[in-house]
Amino acid sequence: MNIGYLKFFYDVAKVKSISKVANSSHISQPALSQQIQKLEDNLGYKLLIRSNKGVELTEAGKIVERYAKNIIKVYDNMLEDLNAIIKNNSTIRIDACPTMATYALPCTLYMIKEKYPDCNYNLTSNFSDVVEQNVINDVCNVGFIQGLPNDEELAYSKVGTDRMVIVAGKDYYVKEDISMKELCKHPMILLMEQFKIRRELNGYFSNLGFDIDKQNILFNMDSVESIKSLLAKNLGISFLPYISIKKELYTKQLKEIHVVDFNLDYEVYIIYKHYKDMDRSVREFISFLKKIGEKSFC
């Protein structure tokens, strides 16, 4: 299979337009259509349905699109590693859950870069479930997730702990110490359920006899920063990882709400595949990270 044909197909699948991809790639539409046709012939399936409105994916096309992203990424990683032989350096690809990638690991990578300056470090952000799959599929070398991995194929090591904090804007009116029942009367702005820590929160509520879906939830959001913006406007309360709001607590932009007997801690793990021939730079990265752990977090 020609990787170039697959890349063109993936680009077309994303924008649903052959003409747009042809223009951005500086290739004629007939030439692009011919390359996609060759991919279809190679696979033995029709992947696209053309119409006046653009293109739509067939069922086979949807399957190929799902795999294409990882195939292309792994191929690009291979080329990068091959180039590293000439340059005498290597690239370590790190994928982390959003709160770790945004609020913890930048400082960690700076510390590691000082110790291993010849390595390049690429940090991306995904939900924990996606991070696991990216490690398994060799899209990245190591991952950082909240809680234990689900896949037994992965090796893991605890590198830190954090806790969920109930938080609101500094001028939001709420008693200093309240019960969970009283807290549930307040409007909530929560992380979406794709966040593993949100699912942990759902379970915590359930164990206390509360259905979180029946609470006054104003918004479910995929960004901690978006939630903090609304909290600063005193529009409700939220449950957020301490590492993501410790700066705002220190500067008193936000305040912590103390709820009787509320205690939701979680552990942070580095995950990776067990390779006998693991790249030396990756092995050193994992070993050093295990030593410095959460002391290096921002």
Buried (B, 14 or more C-beta within 10 A) or exposed (E): EEEEBBBBBBBBBEEBBBEBBBEEBEBEEEEBBEBBBBBBEEBEBEBBEEEEEBBEBBEBBEBBBEEBBBBBBEEEBEEBEEEBEEEEBBBBBBBBBBBBBBBBBBEBBEBBEEEBEEBBBBBBBBBBBBBBBBBBBBBBBBBBBBBEBEEEEBBBEEBBEBEBBBBBBBEBEBEEEBEBEEBBEBBBBBBEBBBBBBBBBBEBBEEEEBEBEEBEEBBBBEEBEEBBEBBBEEBBBBBBBBBBBBEBBEEEBBBEBEBEEBEBEBBBBBBBBEEEEBBEBBEBBBEBBEEBBBEBBE
